[in-house]
Amino acid sequence: MQQYKICTVCGERFKAGLTSNRKTCSPQCASSNRRTLAKSGLAKKMSKKALELQPSNPLLGRFETHIHAKEWAIKSPEGQVFRCRNLLNWLREHEDMLDGTIKQAFVGFSQIKRSMKGASKRNNRTWKGWTVVDWGE
């Protein structure tokens, strides 16, 4: 079923899907709407509020429940296997076990994963003795 909305800039009626968040009828009206929001300072206030709420949101903050979190199994140089959901969060919590920075470790594990999938020309199988045992998509 087609739904219609009224453009917030020019007042024209336009087609929009049932789940559409569009507020304007055209790219020109969208541009005008963004300029208006920027001049009024409302866009900045909305962005600031969103950033304040982000750390406590279980889907966006530093939690195992993060929207982009994946399952990982990694093996330490000593042979101990660690399983986690949200690798970046695990690396932050176990920074003392790493020989480099959190970012270096994350990039290293990501490169190992790419190599194992055959998506990289390089054949990276370890990062400072650490290896990837398994991962979830």
N, C-alpha and C positions, 0 to 999 in steps of 0.2 A: 504494500500500500504506500502510495506516494504522499509525502507530507510537505506542506509549504510553510515557510517562515517569512517574517518581515525583516528586511535589512535594517540594521540599527543606524546606518548612515543616511541612506537616501529614502528609506521607507517603502521600497519596492518589494513586491512579493516574489519569492524565489523557491525553487524546488530544493528540498533537503531530505536526506534519508532519515529514518526514524531515530537512529542513534547519532546523527550528525551534530557536531558542536559548532558548526558554522554560524556566524552571526551576521555575515555580510553576503551580498549577492554577487560580487565581482572582485577581482584582484585590486582594482582601483579603489573600491570602497574599503577593502581590507587594509590597504595601505593608509588610507585616510583615517581609519579607525585606530590603527597603531600609532599614527602621529598624534592624534587626539589624546590617547591614553598616555603617551610619553610626555606630552606637554602638561597634562594635568597632574602627573606624578603618580597616578594610580598604578601604572604598570610596575613602577619601582617598588611601591608598597606591596603589591601582590607577589612579586618575586622575593622580596625580603621575608614575607610571611611564609612562603613555601619553603624557603631555605631554613627557616627556624624550626618548622615542623618536621623536616626530613630526617634528622637524626633519631627521632623517637618513633618513626613509622617503621613497623616490622618489615614492610615490603621494600623500603628504600634505604633504611639505616644499615648500620654495620651488624647485621644479624644473620644467622643461618637461614632465616626465612626470606632473605633478600630476593627480589623478583628475578634476578639473573644468576642466582647461586646454583652451582653444579656440585655433584658428588665427585669427590676425588679420593684416591688411595695413593699415597706417596711413601717411598721407602727411604729411610735415612742412610747415611754412609755406614752406620753400625748395623744395618739390616732390620731395624724396627719399622714396621708398617703402621702408618697413621691413616685413619679414615676420617674424612670431614665433609661437611657441606659448607660451601663458601670458602674457597681456598684463601682468598685475600684476608678474610677475617681470621682464619686459622694462623696464617703467617704473622698477623699482628699480635696474636696471643702467644706465639712461640718464637718471637724474634730472637731470643737468646740462643736458640738452637741453630740459627742460620749463620753462614760465613759471610754474607753480604747484607745488603739492605732488603727491605720488604719488596720494593719495586723490582730489584734485580732477581730475587727469588721468583716472583710472580712471572716475570718475563721468561726466566729460565724454564719454569715448569710449562708455560704456554708453548714455548718453542719445542720442548720435548714432545708435548702432545701433538703439535703440528707435524713433527717428524714421524711419529708413530702412525699418524693418519695418512702419511704420504703426501701431505700438502706443502712440504718444504723441501727445497733442494738440498739443504744442509741435513746431515744425519746426526742431529743432537739426541743423544740417549741419556745423558746425565747433566746435572748442574751441580758442580762442586761436590760430587759423590752422591747426590740425591737423585732418585729416579721416580718416574711416574709408573705406578703399577696398573691403575685403572682410572677411568673417569666416566661420568655420566653426562649426557647431552641435555 
